Amino acid sequence: MPGPTIVCLSANPAMDRRLFVESLAVGEINRAKSAQGLAGGKAAHVAMATRALGAKPVWVGFLGGAIGQECARQMESLDIQVVAIPTESITRVNLEIIDAAGRVTEILEPGATPTARERDELLQACVRRLRDEWTDAVLVISGSLPAGLGPDFYVSLIEAARTAGARVFVDTSGEALRASTDARPDFVKVNRAEAETLVGRPLATMQEIAHAAGEIVERGAGSAAITLGREGLLWLESKNGPAWKASPPRVNVVSAVGSGDATLGGFACSAVQGIAGEEALRLAAACGAANCVASAPGRIELATVRALMPKIEIQPLTF
């Protein structure tokens, strides 16, 4: 896919261990029927999804030890360019446990603290390449921050990207989300729980969710999407609207882990191709639904996305 580079920034990547069990018994010995070890973290899933759509993404992140090397190897095997910042600490491992009933239990390691040198190296690499190599890029900042890195880390990246003329998409949570939104990114994607935390109240109705998207834009985001699980997602395209709700068809879910990341990948690909409005939303929603039936988080298939797109229902909203 021609066009600007999609740069997927991962401050806290992981090796995702997916275990399939008959049932999960807390406090007991559990034997897995099968297991997979997959390069992961939210930014990795975004990169995988955009690659499936035909983009040539770059994955940038802290990677340490043999686990970090394996993550890089897997990403490169998917034809994704990797810019690794080597760390003294070993890359974390997350567990995703799926039982026979389809219930998913996640256990996420916090991630080790990068050194000051490693932090500066990642920032400088992004600043330099956004200026000299990744011209007119879309920088996708997604995932949590490892221990020891404050929200100012993401703010610094957003400011550097803006100076370089890049657009910035953000998907994080907590204080990092609050600070990043205030730093005026072009696009913010959150789930319902993250949106509730940001606006400080429960969001029970579609009207309340739409108002929350409006508040996220008022805080500084150029555009805001709120994912709603099986209900689909709501997107406020700009401060002055329009707003839509996208509802996907029912699918036989393997796991919904990574569906928000695939959705964000769809929005990022739309941005670099100049696709807007309902067409962009339809692509993003189809990517999220395709992830639910994928073999692993982020490993969507283009044929599945194309088959799902006509089945996405788009409803305009007023608020």
NURO-119596 format. One record per residue (C-alpha): residue in three letters; residue number from 1; x, y, z. Coordinates in steps of 0.001 Angstrom, whole numbers, plus 500000, padded with zeros to 6 digits. Example, Ala and Ser with C-alpha at 12.3 -4.5 7.8 and 13.67 -1.06 7.14 Angstrom:
NURO-119596
     r     k        X        Y        Z
   ALA     1   512300   495500   507800
   SER     2   513670   498940   507140
This chain:
NURO-119596
     r     k        X        Y        Z
   MET     1   500000   500000   500000
   PRO     2   501651   503268   498949
   GLY     3   501578   506270   501221
   PRO     4   503068   507523   504469
   THR     5   504629   505170   506980
   ILE     6   502643   503803   509907
   VAL     7   504991   503781   512907
   CYS     8   503771   501614   515800
   LEU     9   505422   502638   519068
   SER    10   505618   500043   521841
   ALA    11   507022   501260   525150
   ASN    12   505985   498032   526866
   PRO    13   506056   495092   524401
   ALA    14   505633   491490   525470
   MET    15   505755   487894   524481
   ASP    16   502138   486721   524704
   ARG    17   501707   483141   525885
   ARG    18   498286   481837   524826
   LEU    19   497250   478697   526721
   PHE    20   494176   476580   525956
   VAL    21   492735   474664   528919
   GLU    22   489583   472626   529455
   SER    23   488763   474714   532530
   LEU    24   490689   477025   534831
   ALA    25   490776   475993   538497
   VAL    26   492153   478723   540759
   GLY    27   494521   477349   543386
   GLU    28   494888   474025   541566
   ILE    29   497259   472491   539004
   ASN    30   496078   473320   535486
   ARG    31   497378   471496   532418
   ALA    32   497205   473249   529070
   LYS    33   495994   471360   526007
   SER    34   498121   473575   523745
   ALA    35   500243   476699   523943
   GLN    36   501517   479460   521658
   GLY    37   504200   482074   522187
   LEU    38   503519   485169   520110
   ALA    39   505098   488600   519845
   GLY    40   502619   490922   521471
   GLY    41   501679   494106   523187
   LYS    42   499123   496483   521717
   ALA    43   501481   498173   519254
   ALA    44   502574   494814   517849
   HIS    45   498939   493900   517214
   VAL    46   498380   497235   515429
   ALA    47   501431   496615   513246
   MET    48   500234   493091   512371
   ALA    49   496759   494349   511466
   THR    50   498069   497140   509244
   ARG    51   500441   494711   507520
   ALA    52   497486   492402   506786
   LEU    53   495744   495366   505160
   GLY    54   498707   495924   502874
   ALA    55   500632   498632   504720
   LYS    56   504383   498513   505400
   PRO    57   504459   499361   509110
   VAL    58   507424   499960   511368
   TRP    59   507411   498571   514912
   VAL    60   509542   500510   517410
   GLY    61   510093   499477   520997
   PHE    62   512239   498441   523913
   LEU    63   513356   494812   523526
   GLY    64   515585   492853   525892
   GLY    65   517143   489404   526156
   ALA    66   516218   486247   524290
   ILE    67   512498   486996   524612
   GLY    68   512940   490400   523017
   GLN    69   514981   488862   520205
   GLU    70   512252   486309   519554
   CYS    71   509622   489058   519436
   ALA    72   511706   490909   516852
   ARG    73   512234   487735   514822
   GLN    74   508510   487000   514716
   MET    75   507623   490535   513663
   GLU    76   510232   490496   510899
   SER    77   508889   487140   509706
   LEU    78   505599   488979   509067
   ASP    79   507458   491504   506879
   ILE    80   507251   494207   509547
   GLN    81   510286   496450   509942
   VAL    82   511607   496414   513526
   VAL    83   513505   499245   515193
   ALA    84   514613   497753   518493
   ILE    85   516044   499694   521407
   PRO    86   518029   497032   523319
   THR    87   517384   496976   527056
   GLU    88   519265   495523   529984
   SER    89   515986   494037   531282
   ILE    90   514338   491060   529598
   THR    91   511102   491666   527697
   ARG    92   508048   490707   529750
   VAL    93   505735   487714   529200
   ASN    94   501924   487961   529356
   LEU    95   499525   485038   529767
   GLU    96   496209   484628   527973
   ILE    97   494314   481571   529216
   ILE    98   491320   480390   527169
   ASP    99   489014   477678   528510
   ALA   100   486647   475389   526627
   ALA   101   483741   477796   527213
   GLY   102   485665   480572   525479
   ARG   103   486336   482549   528645
   VAL   104   489607   484479   528534
   THR   105   491761   485197   531573
   GLU   106   494712   487549   531114
   ILE   107   497693   487929   533449
   LEU   108   499879   490848   532408
   GLU   109   503387   491468   533695
   PRO   110   504176   495138   534433
   GLY   111   507367   495367   532380
   ALA   112   510803   496360   533667
   THR   113   511956   499973   533949
   PRO   114   514057   501188   531002
   THR   115   517211   503027   531988
   ALA   116   517527   506757   531365
   ARG   117   519890   505987   528489
   GLU   118   517407   503552   526901
   ARG   119   514571   506060   527279
   ASP   120   516578   508802   525602
   GLU   121   517714   506443   522838
   LEU   122   514126   505585   521888
   LEU   123   513039   509214   521934
   GLN   124   516035   510304   519850
   ALA   125   515511   507472   517349
   CYS   126   511894   508522   516834
   VAL   127   512719   512215   516573
   ARG   128   515502   511615   514045
   ARG   129   513595   509156   511855
   LEU   130   510335   511102   511909
   ARG   131   512305   514082   510623
   ASP   132   514582   512367   508119
   GLU   133   513059   509036   507133
   TRP   134   509436   508579   508212
   THR   135   508163   511721   506515
   ASP   136   504441   512479   506771
   ALA   137   504038   509425   509025
   VAL   138   501188   508305   511237
   LEU   139   502701   507565   514661
   VAL   140   500548   505096   516582
   ILE   141   501330   505179   520320
   SER   142   499567   502256   521941
   GLY   143   499817   500297   525142
   SER   144   500826   500836   528726
   LEU   145   503990   502454   530007
   PRO   146   506508   500250   531812
   ALA   147   507311   501005   535434
   GLY   148   509475   504068   535815
   LEU   149   508273   505925   532728
   GLY   150   505831   508745   533400
   PRO   151   503125   510149   531109
   ASP   152   505577   512831   529982
   PHE   153   507248   510139   527849
   TYR   154   504228   509914   525561
   VAL   155   503783   513687   525644
   SER   156   507381   514110   524433
   LEU   157   506715   511713   521557
   ILE   158   503519   513524   520565
   GLU   159   505286   516891   520565
   ALA   160   508213   515519   518541
   ALA   161   505854   513959   515994
   ARG   162   503909   517179   515617
   THR   163   507134   519134   515036
   ALA   164   508072   516615   512325
   GLY   165   504688   516969   510621
   ALA   166   503454   513499   511590
   ARG   167   499959   512648   512720
   VAL   168   499593   510916   516097
   PHE   169   497105   508209   517100
   VAL   170   496945   507230   520800
   ASP   171   495554   504184   522615
   THR   172   496568   503979   526267
   SER   173   494961   504314   529696
   GLY   174   495100   506038   533081
   GLU   175   497329   509048   533569
   ALA   176   499140   508336   530304
   LEU   177   495815   508680   528466
   ARG   178   494931   511877   530295
   ALA   179   498277   513529   529560
   SER   180   498378   512280   525963
   THR   181   494876   513577   525227
   ASP   182   495777   516986   526635
   ALA   183   498826   517005   524312
   ARG   184   496480   517253   521284
   PRO   185   496958   514037   519312
   ASP   186   495065   513656   516057
   PHE   187   493121   510587   517201
   VAL   188   492372   508822   520497
   LYS   189   490968   505281   520743
   VAL   190   489753   503983   524101
   ASN   191   487420   501274   525351
   ARG   192   484353   502054   527451
   ALA   193   486114   501487   530806
   GLU   194   489016   503752   529810
   ALA   195   486583   506434   528654
   GLU   196   484690   506203   531953
   THR   197   487912   506728   533883
   LEU   198   488884   509683   531713
   VAL   199   485564   511526   532015
   GLY   200   484976   510427   535620
   ARG   201   481541   508801   535373
   PRO   202   479796   505616   534163
   LEU   203   478683   505477   530534
   ALA   204   475508   503419   530331
   THR   205   473757   504726   527222
   MET   206   474876   505475   523690
   GLN   207   474060   509130   524288
   GLU   208   476374   509193   527312
   ILE   209   479125   507471   525320
   ALA   210   478737   510017   522514
   HIS   211   479026   512872   524997
   ALA   212   482171   511257   526408
   ALA   213   483706   511155   522923
   GLY   214   482871   514846   522628
   GLU   215   484647   515556   525911
   ILE   216   487752   513675   524735
   VAL   217   487838   515882   521656
   GLU   218   487275   518989   523784
   ARG   219   490293   518001   525886
   GLY   220   492509   518158   522809
   ALA   221   492098   515085   520607
   GLY   222   491312   515757   516967
   SER   223   489036   512697   516797
   ALA   224   487847   510038   519259
   ALA   225   486661   506433   518989
   ILE   226   485271   504365   521863
   THR   227   485166   500594   521403
   LEU   228   482249   498717   522985
   GLY   229   483062   495018   522623
   ARG   230   480241   493077   520981
   GLU   231   478266   496316   520606
   GLY   232   480824   497666   518135
   LEU   233   482219   501167   518430
   LEU   234   481340   504829   518400
   TRP   235   483387   507372   516447
   LEU   236   483333   511155   516612
   GLU   237   485295   512103   513498
   SER   238   486048   515690   514526
   LYS   239   485026   518386   516971
   ASN   240   482115   519362   514760
   GLY   241   481135   515779   513993
   PRO   242   479777   513738   512501
   ALA   243   479337   510900   515004
   TRP   244   478504   507311   514117
   LYS   245   477998   503958   515771
   ALA   246   479245   500855   513953
   SER   247   477713   497476   514791
   PRO   248   479492   494316   513590
   PRO   249   477729   491036   512752
   ARG   250   477826   488123   515178
   VAL   251   480880   485916   514707
   ASN   252   482174   482748   516354
   VAL   253   484643   484403   518703
   VAL   254   487960   482667   519375
   SER   255   489264   485545   521484
   ALA   256   488553   489264   521534
   VAL   257   492058   490074   522793
   GLY   258   493626   492525   520349
   SER   259   490353   493540   518693
   GLY   260   490703   497152   519776
   ASP   261   494233   497145   518374
   ALA   262   493042   495760   515038
   THR   263   490345   498447   515008
   LEU   264   492996   501104   515540
   GLY   265   495014   499560   512724
   GLY   266   492024   499990   510427
   PHE   267   491742   503660   511342
   ALA   268   495497   504163   510793
   CYS   269   495363   502568   507341
   SER   270   492385   504734   506438
   ALA   271   494334   507815   507486
   VAL   272   497346   507073   505284
   GLN   273   495080   506264   502325
   GLY   274   492965   509383   502732
   ILE   275   489825   507394   503563
   ALA   276   487371   509220   505838
   GLY   277   483819   509086   507107
   GLU   278   481692   505972   507007
   GLU   279   484162   504090   504812
   ALA   280   486949   504524   507386
   LEU   281   484647   503446   510207
   ARG   282   483454   500404   508271
   LEU   283   487044   499272   507695
   ALA   284   488004   499786   511344
   ALA   285   484958   497889   512645
   ALA   286   485558   495022   510220
   CYS   287   489163   494757   511407
   GLY   288   488003   494495   515015
   ALA   289   485494   491783   514145
   ALA   290   488048   489903   512015
   ASN   291   490401   489806   514989
   CYS   292   487794   487903   517020
   VAL   293   488070   484956   514626
   ALA   294   491812   485241   513960
   SER   295   494339   482586   514927
   ALA   296   496032   485022   517333
   PRO   297   495716   488680   518399
   GLY   298   496391   491032   515503
   ARG   299   496695   488211   512940
   ILE   300   493683   489301   510918
   GLU   301   493221   488202   507302
   LEU   302   492392   490637   504528
   ALA   303   489821   488260   502998
   THR   304   487950   488126   506312
   VAL   305   487978   491917   506635
   ARG   306   486611   492315   503123
   ALA   307   483869   489760   503758
   LEU   308   482817   491521   506967
   MET   309   482803   495099   505682
   PRO   310   479404   494944   503914
   LYS   311   477902   493443   507081
   ILE   312   478873   496367   509329
   GLU   313   475840   498475   510219
   ILE   314   476532   502216   510428
   GLN   315   474148   504447   512382
   PRO   316   474517   508255   512538
   LEU   317   474224   509764   516024
   THR   318   473216   513183   517326
   PHE   319   474092   514520   520746
